[in-house]
């Protein structure tokens, strides 16, 4: 990814918005601005906050980590089917294009910087902070995929991908305590606000149909669930958004396996715990996914700025 670099009066480098040869920006710039419903139509209900942020001594934002959490394996289950108590399970393996996702991560990082600066904040990116960054523990890359992989309790798996020269950091479960300690230590004598931003994307919607007793359904849908932690010296606010659909029909979904009718019948006759499992593979339409993921992420960035300005 090639960047043209400019320097302002203080000597800080900035990535110019017009990126030569970057597919994400080419897609965005080639299309006229569309009149669309706002992604977050009711932020008061769609966003949830733990803690309260104290006003910083300076309008400075430290931005050591922004990253994307992208679905690799999705899983959902419900009750229904041919017998009483049947568990229906759908699992989806989603194809990953690490270079494309990294391009989305860079686009959203740069947009966040632009929006913050337009709102009057002095932004210190990781490159500008140098070695003066929180002591987060970065994740090692998966041997096969070449990027870090994280799992949640429900069985879903995600890749974590950050912009170039920025680490991917686990910030949920057991890892959250370490992130909090490192951030609090870093911010002890800092006059500004530290931001840790994660854009979470799933590429499949797995849910029960209206006829719940019959079946579940799985569709190729791009959904954004964003999270950010804002810390000043002595205060923390963690903000998360509900999952919001950014686009539908974002790829080709193929069923790869399903529990056989013979096994279902055997489970029924022998009164075994009945399980009906379907597995799918998803190949995203990456041109569409890039454009819609960036559009959704930019809307999330606007909410980050609005909450910082409001002190929430």
N, C-alpha and C positions, 0 to 999 in steps of 0.2 A: 504494500500500500504506500503510494508516493504522496508526500505532503510538501506543499510549498510553505516555507516558514517566514514569518515576519516578526520583527521586534518592536516593542513599544518603547516609550521614553525611559522606562526603568530597566530595559534590557531583557525583559522576560520574553520567551518565545511563545508564539501562538500558532496553532494549526489553522490555516486559512480554510474557510468553509468550502470553497470550490476545490475539490480534490480531483486531481487528474487520474483517470483510470480506476476510480473507485466505483464499483457497481451500485452500491447502495445509494450514493448521492446522484449518480447518473439517472437512476430510476426516479428519485424524488424530484430532481430538477427538470426532467423531461416532461413531467405531467403537470398540468395546471392544478392550482389549489382547488380541492373539491369542497363543496358545501355539504358537511356531514353533521349528524347529531354528535354532540360532545360525548367522548368516551365515558367520562365520569359525569353523569347527568345529575347525581345527587351526592356530592363528596361528603357531606355531613354524615351520611349513612354508609357510604362505600369505604370510608377510611376509618381505621381504629387506632387509637394512640394509647400507649402505656407510658406513664411518666409525664413530666412537664419541663419544657426547656426554659432556662433563665436567659434573659437578654444578654448577649455577649458584650464584652467591653469594646470590641471592634467589629465592624461589619466585614469580617474576613471568614472565608470558608476554606478549610483544609480538605482536599479531595484525594486521599491516598488510595481509595478502593472504590471502583464501580465495576460491576460484573453482571454476567447473564447466567441464570440458572435455567437450562433448557432440557425439556423432557427427552429422555432416552427410552425409558420403559414405563408405560402407564398401566395401572391395574384398577379395576372396579368390580364390585360384586353386589348382588341383591338376591331376593327370594322370589320363587315362582317356578314355572316349568311344568313338567308332566306329572309330578307327584308332590304330595305335601312336604313342605320343608326343603324343597330343592334349592340349592345354592347355585346361582348363575354367575360365572366369572368371565370377564372379558379382559384380555391383556393385549397391549399394543407395543410393538417394537418400532420406534421412530428413527428413520435414517438421520444421521448427523453429518453436517458439512461444517467442520470446525472453522474453516477460513471464512465462510459466509457469516457464521455466528459472530466471529471476532470482528468482522466488518460492521455488524449491527451494534456490537458493544462499543466500538470506537465512535460510531455515529452518535449514539446516545450520550456518551461521555462528553463529546464536543458540544452537543446541543445543550447539555446541562450547564456547562461552563458559560456558553453564550447567554442562556436565560438568566443565570445568576448575575453575570456582569451587567446585563441590561437592567436588572433590578437594583443595581447599586452595590453589589457585593464584590469585594476583592477576592478573587479565587486563586488559591495556591494548589496547582495540580501536583501529582506525584513527581513528575519530572522536575518541577520547580522546587519541591520540598527536598529533593536529593535524599540524603541519608536521615533527614529529620522526619521520620514517619513512625507510626505506631508499630510495636513489635509483634505484629500478627504472624501466625504460623501458616505459611503457604502450603497448599496441597500438592502432592506429587501427581504426575500425570499417569493415567491408566496405560499399561504397556501396549494394549491393542489399539486404543482410540487416540492416544497421544495427548489427551486432555484429562483433567481431574474428573472423577465421578463420585457423586454422593447419593445416598439412599435415605428414604424416609421410612417411618414406621409402617406405613400402609403398603409398602412394597414397591412404590414408585422409585425410579432412578433418574438422575439428572446429570448432565455435564455442567461444569462450571467453567466459563470462559470469560476472560477479562481482555481489555484492550492491550495493545502491544506494550511491553515493559511494565506490566502491572500484574501482581500475583492474583491467583484465585484463592479465596479464603472461605472455608466452611464457617457458617455463622448461625447454625441451628443445633439443637440437641446439646450434647456434651461440649461441643466446640464453642457454644455461645458464651460460656463463662470465661474462657480464655480470651475471646475477642473483647468482652466487657472490661476485663482487667487491663488488657493492653491499651484500650482506648482511654480509660480513666487515668492511667499512669501518664499517658502522652499529653492529656489535656490539663494536667495539674496546674501548669503555669502558662497556658495558652490563652490569649485574649479573644479568640474567635470561636468558630463552630467547626467541629469535625463531622464530616458526612461519610457514611458507609452505605452504599446503595447497591441493591440487588434487584434486577429485573427478572422476574420469573415467568417463563413461557411454557405452556403445554400445547401440544399439537393435536390432541385428540380429546373429545368429550365422551366420557363413558358414563352412562346414566340409565336409570330405569325408564321404560316407555310409559305412556299414559295407562296402558293396560298392564299394570305392574305384575299381575299374576302370570303373564304370558312370557315376557322377554325383557332383555335389556337391549340397548342400542349403543353403537360406537360410531362416531362421525369425525371426519378430519376438520377440526375447529381450532383456531389459534386463540388462546386465552392468556391474558396478562394478569399476573398477581405480583405487584411490586411491594418491596419493603425497603425502608431506610432507617438508619439510626443516626440521630443528631445529638452531639455531645458538646456542652460547654464545660468550663471548669466548675464542677460541682452539680451538674444536672444532666439528665438523659431523657430523650423522648424517642421511643421506637414506634414507627408508624407503618402499618401494613394496609394494603387495599384488598378488597374482595376480588375474586376472579372476574374479569370483564372480557367478554367476547370481542376480539379485535377483527376477526374475519372468519368466514365459513368457507367450506369447499376449498381448503388450502392444499390439497394433494390427493394422491391415489391411495386408497385403503384396500388392502387385499387380505382376505381370510386365508390363513395358512394351515390351520388345523381346528378340529372341533371334536368334542366327545362323541363317540359313535352311538348310533341308535341301539346297537346290541348291548353296549355297556350300560346305557340308560335303562334298558329293559331289565338287565341283570340286577342293577341296583334297586329297581322298583320291586322285583319279585322277591329278592332276598332281604328286603327292608334295610339295605345299607343306607348310610348317609348319602343322599343323592347330590352329585356335583355335575353340572353341565358347563364345560369350559370351552371357550372359543379364543383363538389366538389370531392376531392380525399383524401385518407389516404396513407401515406408512411411508410413502415416498413423497415428501413435501414438494410443492411447486415453489421452488426457492425464490424465483423472481417476485412472485406475489407475497410470499412469506416475509422477505426482506422489507418490502415496501410497507406492509401492514404492521410488522413488528416495530419498525422505526416510528411510524405514525403513532402507535399506541404508547411507545416509550416516551415520546416527546410530550404527550398529554400527561403522562405520569410525572415527567420533569416539571411541568408547569405547576402541578400540585405540590411538589417538593418546595419550589420557590415560594408559592403562596403560603405554605405553612411556616417556612422560615421567616417570611415577612410579618406573619401574624404572631410569631413567637410561640407556635404550637409544635 
